[in-house]
Amino acid sequence: MNDSPLLQARGLTKSFTTDARVTHVLHGVDLALYPGEMASLLGVSGSGKSTLIQILGSLDRPTTGQVSLEGVDVFSLSARDLSKHRNQKVGFIYQFHRLLPEFSAMENVAMPLLIGRIPFHQAISRAEEALTQVGLSHRLSHRPGQLSGGEQQRVAIARAIVTRPTLLLADEPTGNLDRETARQIFSLLRDLNQRLRLTCLMVTHNSELAEQSDRCFYLENGVLLGMDRQPAQKKHAPDVSE
């Protein structure tokens, strides 16, 4: 494993103020992800997992702290450069696929490239390649409503990797699926991680899947546990399966 982190987060805190009340969500989180590894993040609902992953992906800003991706301090970038950086370097997968129902699978996958001003024919070619990588070469022209739940999530994964990002962030990608389909989606993510050497952090409630990652982190009341670079022991990843 490369000794230099791909992603480095230092001293992340996050607080929200509503009606003069301050809620502290993250407390001094330090996190390093290394090139080509797959890590999982566990924690009970409300522990701050989604907030953390949004900050790591630069969709939200921390109250204090720093995030660097490939040596770039992302929050020092201008709004325009940050948007470009995020579009090119980070792929996102969510619990719900967020596909556009009126567009085909290929058009949905091509969308991030078109937004990034990649020429249409090139975007379509890369979308077809990404869908083939997730086993959906036979579903290119199908719309989301014509696909199963697992297939819809595969399209969402293809959309996340079509920009050829260096970092993949998955927020409960199997949370809306049955047990067998969840295992298939995790297996696909693991395969992409190994085949493309794609660094991946997955938020999950499923400790059975998480323990198959290279490392497990556990977020408890905004504090991150399990920071060693060896596969996490069970004490770092308590069973929080639904």
C-alpha positions as CSV (number, residue, x, y, z in Angstrom):
1,M,0.0,0.0,0.0
2,N,1.3,3.5,-0.9
3,D,2.5,5.3,2.2
4,S,1.1,8.7,1.0
5,P,-2.7,9.1,1.6
6,L,-4.9,9.8,-1.4
7,L,-7.4,11.5,1.0
8,Q,-6.3,13.2,4.2
9,A,-8.8,14.8,6.6
10,R,-7.5,16.6,9.7
11,G,-9.4,18.0,12.7
12,L,-12.8,18.0,11.1
13,T,-15.6,19.5,13.2
14,K,-19.1,20.3,12.1
15,S,-21.7,22.2,14.0
16,F,-25.2,23.4,13.0
17,T,-27.0,26.3,14.6
18,T,-30.8,26.4,14.6
19,D,-33.0,28.7,16.7
20,A,-29.9,29.8,18.7
21,R,-29.2,26.1,19.5
22,V,-25.8,24.7,18.5
23,T,-25.6,21.0,17.6
24,H,-22.1,19.5,17.3
25,V,-22.0,16.6,14.8
26,L,-18.3,15.9,14.3
27,H,-15.6,16.3,16.8
28,G,-12.0,16.5,15.5
29,V,-12.2,13.8,12.9
30,D,-8.8,12.6,11.4
31,L,-9.0,10.2,8.5
32,A,-6.6,8.9,5.9
33,L,-7.5,6.8,2.9
34,Y,-4.7,5.2,0.8
35,P,-4.6,4.6,-2.9
36,G,-6.5,1.4,-3.9
37,E,-8.0,0.6,-0.6
38,M,-11.6,0.0,0.3
39,A,-12.8,1.1,3.7
40,S,-16.2,1.0,5.4
41,L,-17.7,3.5,7.9
42,L,-20.2,2.2,10.4
43,G,-22.2,3.9,13.1
44,V,-25.7,4.2,14.4
45,S,-28.2,6.5,12.8
46,G,-27.5,10.1,13.7
47,S,-23.8,9.5,14.4
48,G,-22.7,11.9,11.6
49,K,-21.7,9.4,8.9
50,S,-23.5,11.2,6.1
51,T,-22.2,14.6,7.2
52,L,-18.7,13.2,7.3
53,I,-18.9,11.7,3.8
54,Q,-20.4,14.9,2.3
55,I,-17.5,16.9,3.8
56,L,-14.9,14.4,2.5
57,G,-16.5,14.7,-1.0
58,S,-16.6,18.5,-0.7
59,L,-20.4,18.7,-0.9
60,D,-20.4,20.4,2.4
61,R,-17.7,22.4,4.3
62,P,-16.5,21.6,7.8
63,T,-16.8,24.2,10.6
64,T,-13.1,23.7,11.2
65,G,-10.5,21.3,9.7
66,Q,-8.9,20.5,6.4
67,V,-9.5,17.9,3.6
68,S,-6.8,17.2,1.0
69,L,-7.3,15.0,-2.0
70,E,-4.2,14.0,-4.0
71,G,-2.3,16.8,-2.1
72,V,-4.9,19.5,-3.0
73,D,-6.5,21.4,-0.1
74,V,-10.0,21.2,-1.6
75,F,-11.6,24.0,0.5
76,S,-8.9,26.5,-0.5
77,L,-10.2,26.2,-4.1
78,S,-12.5,28.8,-5.7
79,A,-16.1,27.7,-6.0
80,R,-15.6,27.1,-9.8
81,D,-12.4,25.1,-9.3
82,L,-13.9,23.1,-6.4
83,S,-16.9,22.1,-8.6
84,K,-14.6,21.0,-11.4
85,H,-12.3,19.1,-9.0
86,R,-15.3,17.3,-7.4
87,N,-16.8,16.4,-10.9
88,Q,-13.5,14.9,-12.1
89,K,-12.0,13.4,-8.9
90,V,-14.9,12.1,-6.8
91,G,-17.7,9.7,-7.6
92,F,-20.8,9.5,-5.4
93,I,-23.3,6.7,-4.8
94,Y,-26.3,7.0,-2.6
95,Q,-28.9,4.7,-1.0
96,F,-31.4,5.8,-3.5
97,H,-30.2,5.8,-7.1
98,R,-31.3,9.3,-8.0
99,L,-31.6,8.5,-11.7
100,L,-33.6,10.7,-14.0
101,P,-36.6,8.7,-15.0
102,E,-37.1,10.2,-18.5
103,F,-33.6,9.3,-19.7
104,S,-32.1,5.9,-20.6
105,A,-29.4,4.2,-18.5
106,M,-26.8,5.3,-21.0
107,E,-28.0,8.9,-20.9
108,N,-28.1,8.9,-17.1
109,V,-24.5,7.6,-16.9
110,A,-23.3,10.1,-19.5
111,M,-24.8,13.1,-17.7
112,P,-21.7,13.9,-15.4
113,L,-19.5,14.0,-18.6
114,L,-21.9,16.2,-20.5
115,I,-22.1,18.6,-17.5
116,G,-18.3,18.6,-17.6
117,R,-18.4,19.6,-21.3
118,I,-17.1,16.3,-22.7
119,P,-18.2,15.9,-26.3
120,F,-21.4,14.0,-26.7
121,H,-20.1,11.1,-28.7
122,Q,-17.2,10.6,-26.3
123,A,-19.5,10.8,-23.3
124,I,-21.9,8.2,-24.8
125,S,-18.9,5.9,-25.5
126,R,-17.6,6.2,-22.0
127,A,-21.1,5.7,-20.6
128,E,-21.4,2.4,-22.5
129,E,-18.0,1.3,-21.2
130,A,-19.0,2.1,-17.6
131,L,-22.3,0.2,-18.0
132,T,-20.4,-2.8,-19.4
133,Q,-18.1,-2.7,-16.4
134,V,-21.1,-3.1,-14.0
135,G,-22.7,-5.9,-16.1
136,L,-25.4,-3.9,-17.9
137,S,-24.3,-3.8,-21.5
138,H,-27.7,-5.3,-22.4
139,R,-29.6,-2.5,-20.6
140,L,-28.2,0.6,-22.3
141,S,-31.4,1.9,-23.7
142,H,-33.7,0.9,-20.8
143,R,-35.1,3.7,-18.6
144,P,-34.9,3.4,-14.8
145,G,-38.6,2.3,-14.5
146,Q,-37.8,-0.7,-16.7
147,L,-34.9,-1.9,-14.4
148,S,-34.9,-3.8,-11.1
149,G,-33.7,-2.2,-7.9
150,G,-30.3,-3.9,-8.2
151,E,-30.0,-2.8,-11.9
152,Q,-30.9,0.8,-11.0
153,Q,-28.1,0.8,-8.4
154,R,-25.7,-0.6,-10.9
155,V,-26.5,2.3,-13.2
156,A,-25.9,4.7,-10.4
157,I,-22.5,3.0,-9.8
158,A,-21.7,3.3,-13.5
159,R,-22.6,7.0,-13.3
160,A,-20.2,7.4,-10.4
161,I,-17.3,5.8,-12.1
162,V,-17.8,7.2,-15.6
163,T,-15.6,10.3,-14.9
164,R,-12.8,7.9,-13.9
165,P,-12.5,9.4,-10.4
166,T,-9.7,8.6,-7.9
167,L,-12.1,8.5,-5.0
168,L,-15.5,6.7,-4.7
169,L,-17.8,7.7,-1.8
170,A,-20.8,5.4,-1.2
171,D,-23.5,6.4,1.3
172,E,-25.5,3.3,2.2
173,P,-25.4,2.0,-1.4
174,T,-27.0,-1.3,-0.3
175,G,-29.4,0.1,2.3
176,N,-32.5,0.0,0.0
177,L,-31.9,-3.5,-1.3
178,D,-32.7,-7.1,-0.2
179,R,-29.9,-9.1,1.4
180,E,-28.8,-11.0,-1.7
181,T,-28.9,-8.0,-4.0
182,A,-26.9,-6.0,-1.3
183,R,-24.2,-8.7,-1.4
184,Q,-24.1,-8.5,-5.2
185,I,-23.7,-4.7,-5.2
186,F,-21.0,-4.9,-2.5
187,S,-19.2,-7.6,-4.6
188,L,-19.4,-5.3,-7.6
189,L,-17.9,-2.4,-5.6
190,R,-15.1,-4.6,-4.3
191,D,-14.4,-5.8,-7.9
192,L,-14.3,-2.2,-9.2
193,N,-12.1,-1.2,-6.3
194,Q,-9.6,-4.0,-7.1
195,R,-9.8,-4.0,-10.9
196,L,-9.6,-0.2,-11.3
197,R,-7.5,0.4,-8.2
198,L,-10.3,2.8,-7.1
199,T,-10.1,4.1,-3.6
200,C,-13.5,3.6,-1.9
201,L,-15.2,4.6,1.3
202,M,-18.6,3.0,2.0
203,V,-21.0,4.1,4.7
204,T,-23.1,1.1,5.8
205,H,-25.2,-0.3,8.6
206,N,-24.3,-3.8,7.4
207,S,-21.3,-5.0,9.6
208,E,-21.2,-8.3,7.6
209,L,-20.3,-6.5,4.4
210,A,-18.1,-3.9,6.2
211,E,-15.9,-6.6,7.6
212,Q,-15.0,-7.6,4.1
213,S,-13.4,-4.2,3.5
214,D,-9.7,-3.5,4.0
215,R,-10.5,-1.4,7.0
216,C,-13.5,-0.5,9.1
217,F,-14.0,2.8,10.9
218,Y,-16.7,3.4,13.5
219,L,-18.3,6.8,14.1
220,E,-19.7,7.2,17.6
221,N,-21.2,10.5,18.7
222,G,-19.1,12.4,16.1
223,V,-15.8,10.7,17.1
224,L,-14.1,8.4,14.7
225,L,-12.6,5.1,15.9
226,G,-10.6,2.4,14.2
227,M,-7.7,4.4,12.6
228,D,-5.1,1.7,12.3
229,R,-4.1,0.6,8.8
230,Q,-4.7,-3.0,9.4
231,P,-8.2,-4.6,8.9
232,A,-10.3,-3.3,11.9
233,Q,-11.0,-5.6,14.7
234,K,-14.6,-6.2,15.8
235,K,-14.2,-3.9,18.7
236,H,-13.8,-1.1,16.2
237,A,-16.8,-2.1,14.2
238,P,-19.6,-3.2,16.5
239,D,-22.5,-5.0,15.0
240,V,-25.1,-2.4,14.0
241,S,-26.9,-4.4,11.3
242,E,-30.5,-3.4,10.8
